[in-house]
């Protein structure tokens, strides 16, 4: 059986996260896909902390001699 899955790439274009609830903490961030569709990523506290940890690990891979300009 062939897989009918398709890869969609998306990018984060801002730094705003919508807070849906404060107790419990629930929010959402928007990604813009290569197909022009907005993908909403829902976050709770655990997911946000896990994402933050992954981003810190990602940033730790930056080579000091090859800093990218932001």
C-alpha positions as CSV (number, residue, x, y, z in Angstrom):
1,X,0.0,0.0,0.0
2,X,1.4,3.4,-1.0
3,X,1.5,6.2,1.5
4,X,-0.5,9.3,0.5
5,X,1.3,11.5,3.0
6,X,2.7,14.8,1.8
7,X,5.3,17.0,3.6
8,X,4.2,20.5,4.3
9,X,6.8,23.0,5.4
10,X,5.9,26.0,7.5
11,X,7.6,29.0,9.1
12,X,7.1,31.0,12.2
13,X,6.7,34.6,11.1
14,X,6.3,36.4,14.4
15,X,6.8,36.2,18.1
16,X,3.2,36.5,19.3
17,X,1.5,33.6,21.0
18,X,-2.2,33.9,21.7
19,X,-3.1,33.0,25.3
20,X,-6.4,31.1,25.2
21,X,-6.6,30.3,28.9
22,X,-4.5,31.3,32.0
23,X,-5.6,28.5,34.2
24,X,-4.7,26.0,32.9
25,X,-2.2,27.8,30.7
26,X,-3.2,27.1,27.0
27,X,-2.1,29.1,24.0
28,X,-1.6,28.9,20.3
29,X,1.0,30.1,17.8
30,X,0.5,30.4,14.0
31,X,2.8,29.0,11.3
32,X,2.5,29.9,7.6
33,X,2.8,26.9,5.3
34,X,4.4,26.8,1.9
35,X,0.8,26.3,0.6
36,X,-0.4,29.6,2.0
37,X,-2.4,27.9,4.8
38,X,-2.0,29.0,8.4
39,X,-1.3,26.1,10.8
40,X,-2.2,26.7,14.4
41,X,-0.1,24.9,17.0
42,X,-1.8,24.5,20.3
43,X,0.3,24.7,23.4
44,X,-0.1,23.8,27.0
45,X,2.5,24.4,29.7
46,X,4.2,21.0,29.1
47,X,4.4,21.5,25.3
48,X,5.7,25.0,25.6
49,X,8.4,23.9,28.1
50,X,9.4,21.0,25.8
51,X,9.5,23.4,22.7
52,X,11.6,25.9,24.7
53,X,14.1,23.1,25.6
54,X,14.3,21.9,22.0
55,X,15.0,25.5,20.8
56,X,17.7,26.0,23.4
57,X,19.4,22.8,22.2
58,X,19.1,24.0,18.6
59,X,20.7,27.3,19.4
60,X,23.5,25.6,21.3
61,X,24.6,24.2,17.9
62,X,25.6,27.6,16.5
63,X,29.2,27.7,15.6
64,X,30.8,30.8,17.2
65,X,32.9,31.5,14.1
66,X,29.8,31.3,11.8
67,X,27.2,33.5,13.5
68,X,24.3,34.3,11.3
69,X,22.9,37.8,11.3
70,X,19.4,38.0,12.4
